[in-house]
Amino acid sequence: MKLQPGWRYGNPGGLDVGAVNAFSDLVGRVASQGGRFGIIEDFKRDFCGPAGRPYSMSSSESWAESDLYELMRQAAANAPLFIEAFYDGCQKLAQKDGLDVPDAIVINRILHDHHAGYEIHGDTLVEVGHHVAAPTSVPSSLNQQAGELILKSFAESNRLLAEGRDRAAVQELLWLMETVSTAFSGLSDSDGTITGKYFNEIARSLRDHQRGTVLDQALKWIAAMHGYLSSPSGGGVRHGSDLKEGIPMSRNDAVLIANLTRSYIQYLMAEHERMNSARP
């Protein structure tokens, strides 16, 4: 596996025990395909280097399992080296013994679930920004059905991003942002009632009611991003991409846009709660 210079010898950070346990479970599933003792010893060889320990064969299968877990726990002090050891170990077993081993999608899902900050792309490990955490609850100003829809959509976008399905993850969040904006339509304040059926109409009406506020400025940024993502010659997420003038979305682009969109959605929900509470 290809790593960024400095990760091998520096201190890029470690994995939490939950991630170690998840990868240990995967080792067990791989080893269940036969020759369990030998497979565990193969993984031990791969984890000895990151753990800073010389390899020695365990006296029994049960001791091999215990020794491997200890090596994995020590190797977890350097997340990139841990991930490299596990991934390379799987690839060797697939090539040598024809075993069914976890692919990058499975590994990335564990890394995402435990906020590791790394993902595998091809044969390269890359660092990704820590995603804005999805909310565990929604404002009381939104009904239960809306809340369930929002939480489900956040979870779906996280899953898609973890699986490397970047465009689909961004599409899910863009749809959610448009959906959340509809909660403002019909909301009244001292300047009248916010109108509109579609995102751009609601955003314009909401800005008219919130001139000079942070919400006014935020909606300007949101509308600019929404327009770019909707344009076939821009992000091309909402209406498809122009084959001649469209701009391909890179992994870094997708992570940036996903984080921004999550932040905007949570901000809009908080503002909806504030405005709803302020109504007479």
C-alpha positions as CSV (number, residue, x, y, z in Angstrom):
1,M,0.0,0.0,0.0
2,K,1.2,3.5,-0.8
3,L,1.4,5.9,2.2
4,Q,2.0,9.6,2.4
5,P,5.7,10.5,3.2
6,G,6.2,10.9,6.9
7,W,3.4,8.6,8.1
8,R,5.7,5.6,8.4
9,Y,8.2,7.4,10.7
10,G,6.1,10.2,12.2
11,N,3.2,10.2,14.6
12,P,0.1,10.6,12.4
13,G,-2.3,9.3,15.2
14,G,-3.8,6.0,16.1
15,L,-7.0,4.0,15.9
16,D,-9.4,3.5,18.8
17,V,-10.0,0.2,20.4
18,G,-13.4,-0.1,18.7
19,A,-11.7,-0.1,15.3
20,V,-9.1,-2.6,16.5
21,N,-11.9,-4.9,17.6
22,A,-13.7,-4.5,14.3
23,F,-10.6,-5.4,12.3
24,S,-9.9,-8.3,14.7
25,D,-13.4,-9.6,13.9
26,L,-12.6,-9.5,10.2
27,V,-9.5,-11.5,10.8
28,G,-11.7,-14.2,12.4
29,R,-14.0,-14.2,9.4
30,V,-11.1,-14.6,7.0
31,A,-9.5,-17.3,9.1
32,S,-12.8,-19.2,9.2
33,Q,-12.3,-20.2,5.6
34,G,-9.8,-22.9,6.6
35,G,-6.3,-23.3,8.0
36,R,-7.1,-21.0,10.8
37,F,-3.9,-21.3,12.7
38,G,-1.8,-20.6,9.6
39,I,-3.9,-17.6,8.6
40,I,-3.6,-16.0,12.0
41,E,0.2,-16.5,11.9
42,D,0.2,-14.8,8.5
43,F,-1.5,-11.8,9.9
44,K,0.9,-11.8,12.9
45,R,3.8,-11.5,10.5
46,D,2.2,-8.4,8.9
47,F,1.5,-6.7,12.2
48,C,4.9,-7.4,13.9
49,G,6.5,-4.5,12.0
50,P,4.0,-1.8,12.9
51,A,4.0,-3.1,16.5
52,G,7.8,-2.9,16.7
53,R,8.0,-6.6,17.6
54,P,10.0,-9.5,16.1
55,Y,8.0,-12.4,14.7
56,S,7.8,-15.7,16.7
57,M,5.4,-18.5,16.1
58,S,2.8,-19.1,18.8
59,S,2.6,-22.5,20.5
60,S,-1.1,-23.0,19.7
61,E,-4.1,-21.5,17.8
62,S,-5.6,-19.9,20.9
63,W,-2.2,-18.3,21.8
64,A,-1.9,-17.2,18.2
65,E,-5.2,-15.4,18.5
66,S,-4.2,-13.7,21.7
67,D,-0.8,-12.8,20.4
68,L,-2.2,-11.3,17.2
69,Y,-4.7,-9.1,19.1
70,E,-1.9,-7.8,21.3
71,L,0.2,-7.0,18.1
72,M,-2.8,-5.3,16.6
73,R,-3.4,-3.2,19.7
74,Q,0.2,-2.1,19.7
75,A,0.2,-1.4,16.0
76,A,-2.9,0.8,16.4
77,A,-0.7,3.6,17.8
78,N,0.1,4.4,14.1
79,A,-3.2,4.2,12.1
80,P,-1.7,4.3,8.6
81,L,0.7,1.4,9.4
82,F,-2.1,-0.6,11.0
83,I,-4.3,-0.2,8.0
84,E,-1.4,-1.0,5.7
85,A,-0.7,-4.2,7.6
86,F,-4.3,-5.4,7.5
87,Y,-4.8,-4.5,3.9
88,D,-1.5,-6.0,2.7
89,G,-2.2,-9.1,4.8
90,C,-5.5,-9.6,3.1
91,Q,-4.1,-9.1,-0.4
92,K,-1.4,-11.7,0.3
93,L,-3.9,-14.3,1.5
94,A,-6.2,-13.6,-1.6
95,Q,-3.3,-14.0,-4.0
96,K,-1.6,-17.0,-2.2
97,D,-4.5,-19.0,-1.0
98,G,-7.4,-17.6,-3.0
99,L,-9.3,-16.5,0.1
100,D,-12.3,-14.2,0.1
101,V,-10.9,-11.2,1.9
102,P,-12.4,-7.7,2.9
103,D,-12.2,-5.2,0.1
104,A,-11.6,-1.4,0.4
105,I,-15.3,-0.7,0.8
106,V,-15.5,-2.9,3.9
107,I,-12.3,-1.5,5.4
108,N,-13.4,2.1,4.6
109,R,-16.7,1.6,6.3
110,I,-14.9,0.6,9.6
111,L,-12.5,3.6,9.2
112,H,-15.5,5.9,8.7
113,D,-17.5,4.5,11.5
114,H,-14.6,5.0,13.9
115,H,-13.7,8.5,12.6
116,A,-10.2,7.3,11.7
117,G,-9.6,10.1,9.2
118,Y,-8.2,7.8,6.5
119,E,-9.6,5.9,3.5
120,I,-8.2,3.5,0.9
121,H,-8.4,4.6,-2.8
122,G,-7.1,2.0,-5.1
123,D,-3.8,0.9,-3.5
124,T,-3.3,4.2,-1.8
125,L,-4.2,5.4,1.7
126,V,-5.4,9.0,1.8
127,E,-6.2,11.3,4.6
128,V,-9.7,12.7,4.7
129,G,-11.2,15.6,6.7
130,H,-13.2,14.6,9.8
131,H,-16.8,14.7,8.8
132,V,-19.3,16.9,10.6
133,A,-21.1,14.6,12.9
134,A,-24.7,13.9,11.9
135,P,-27.3,15.0,14.5
136,T,-28.8,12.4,16.8
137,S,-32.0,14.5,17.2
138,V,-33.8,17.2,15.3
139,P,-35.4,20.5,16.4
140,S,-38.8,20.2,18.2
141,S,-40.2,22.6,15.5
142,L,-40.1,19.7,13.0
143,N,-42.5,16.8,13.3
144,Q,-41.5,13.2,14.0
145,Q,-41.8,12.1,10.4
146,A,-39.6,14.9,9.2
147,G,-37.1,14.1,11.9
148,E,-36.9,10.4,10.9
149,L,-36.4,11.4,7.3
150,I,-33.6,13.8,8.1
151,L,-31.7,11.3,10.3
152,K,-32.1,8.5,7.8
153,S,-30.8,10.7,5.0
154,F,-27.7,11.8,7.1
155,A,-27.0,8.1,7.8
156,E,-27.4,7.2,4.1
157,S,-25.0,10.0,3.0
158,N,-22.4,8.8,5.5
159,R,-22.7,5.2,4.3
160,L,-22.3,6.3,0.7
161,L,-19.2,8.4,1.4
162,A,-17.7,5.5,3.4
163,E,-18.1,3.3,0.4
164,G,-16.4,5.8,-1.9
165,R,-19.7,6.6,-3.7
166,D,-18.9,10.3,-3.6
167,R,-21.4,11.7,-6.1
168,A,-24.2,9.7,-4.6
169,A,-23.3,11.0,-1.1
170,V,-23.3,14.6,-2.3
171,Q,-26.6,14.1,-4.2
172,E,-28.2,12.7,-1.0
173,L,-27.1,15.7,1.0
174,L,-28.2,18.2,-1.6
175,W,-31.6,16.6,-1.7
176,L,-31.8,16.7,2.1
177,M,-30.9,20.4,2.1
178,E,-33.6,21.2,-0.4
179,T,-36.1,19.1,1.7
180,V,-35.2,20.9,4.9
181,S,-35.6,24.3,3.3
182,T,-39.3,23.5,2.6
183,A,-39.9,23.6,6.4
184,F,-39.5,27.4,6.2
185,S,-42.3,27.9,3.7
186,G,-45.4,29.3,5.4
187,L,-43.4,30.4,8.5
188,S,-44.4,33.9,9.6
189,D,-42.5,36.7,11.3
190,S,-43.0,40.4,11.8
191,D,-42.3,41.0,8.1
192,G,-44.9,38.6,6.8
193,T,-44.9,35.0,5.6
194,I,-42.1,33.1,3.9
195,T,-43.2,31.8,0.6
196,G,-42.1,29.5,-2.1
197,K,-42.3,25.8,-3.2
198,Y,-38.8,25.2,-4.4
199,F,-35.4,25.7,-2.8
200,N,-34.4,28.9,-4.7
201,E,-37.8,30.5,-4.1
202,I,-37.8,29.8,-0.4
203,A,-34.2,30.9,0.0
204,R,-35.0,34.3,-1.7
205,S,-38.1,34.8,0.4
206,L,-36.2,33.9,3.6
207,R,-33.4,36.3,2.8
208,D,-35.9,39.1,2.2
209,H,-37.1,38.5,5.8
210,Q,-33.6,38.3,7.3
211,R,-31.7,41.1,5.6
212,G,-28.4,41.9,7.3
213,T,-28.3,38.8,9.4
214,V,-25.9,35.9,9.4
215,L,-28.7,33.8,8.0
216,D,-29.0,36.2,5.1
217,Q,-25.3,35.8,4.3
218,A,-25.4,32.0,4.9
219,L,-28.2,31.7,2.4
220,K,-26.2,33.5,-0.1
221,W,-23.3,31.0,0.3
222,I,-25.8,28.1,0.2
223,A,-27.4,29.4,-3.0
224,A,-24.1,29.8,-4.7
225,M,-23.1,26.2,-3.8
226,H,-26.5,24.9,-4.8
227,G,-26.2,26.7,-8.2
228,Y,-22.8,25.3,-8.9
229,L,-23.8,21.8,-8.0
230,S,-27.0,22.0,-10.1
231,S,-25.2,23.3,-13.2
232,P,-24.2,20.7,-15.9
233,S,-21.0,22.7,-16.5
234,G,-20.3,23.0,-12.8
235,G,-20.7,20.2,-10.3
236,G,-23.3,18.5,-12.4
237,V,-24.8,16.7,-9.4
238,R,-28.4,17.6,-9.7
239,H,-29.0,17.8,-13.4
240,G,-26.2,15.7,-14.8
241,S,-22.9,16.8,-16.1
242,D,-22.1,18.3,-19.5
243,L,-19.9,15.8,-21.3
244,K,-17.8,18.5,-22.9
245,E,-17.7,21.2,-20.2
246,G,-18.5,19.4,-17.0
247,I,-15.9,19.4,-14.2
248,P,-15.2,15.9,-12.7
249,M,-15.6,15.8,-8.9
250,S,-12.6,14.5,-7.0
251,R,-12.6,12.8,-3.7
252,N,-11.4,15.9,-2.0
253,D,-14.1,18.0,-3.7
254,A,-16.8,15.5,-2.5
255,V,-15.5,15.5,1.1
256,L,-15.4,19.4,1.2
257,I,-18.9,19.7,-0.3
258,A,-20.4,17.0,2.0
259,N,-19.0,18.7,5.1
260,L,-20.2,22.1,4.0
261,T,-23.7,20.8,3.1
262,R,-24.0,19.0,6.4
263,S,-23.0,22.2,8.3
264,Y,-25.5,24.2,6.3
265,I,-28.3,21.7,6.9
266,Q,-27.7,21.7,10.6
267,Y,-27.6,25.5,10.7
268,L,-30.9,25.7,8.8
269,M,-32.5,23.4,11.2
270,A,-31.3,25.4,14.2
271,E,-32.5,28.6,12.6
272,H,-35.9,27.1,11.9
273,E,-36.1,26.2,15.6
274,R,-35.1,29.8,16.6
275,M,-37.6,31.4,14.2
276,N,-40.4,29.0,15.2
277,S,-39.8,29.7,18.9
278,A,-39.9,33.5,18.3
279,R,-43.3,33.4,16.7
280,P,-46.0,35.1,18.9
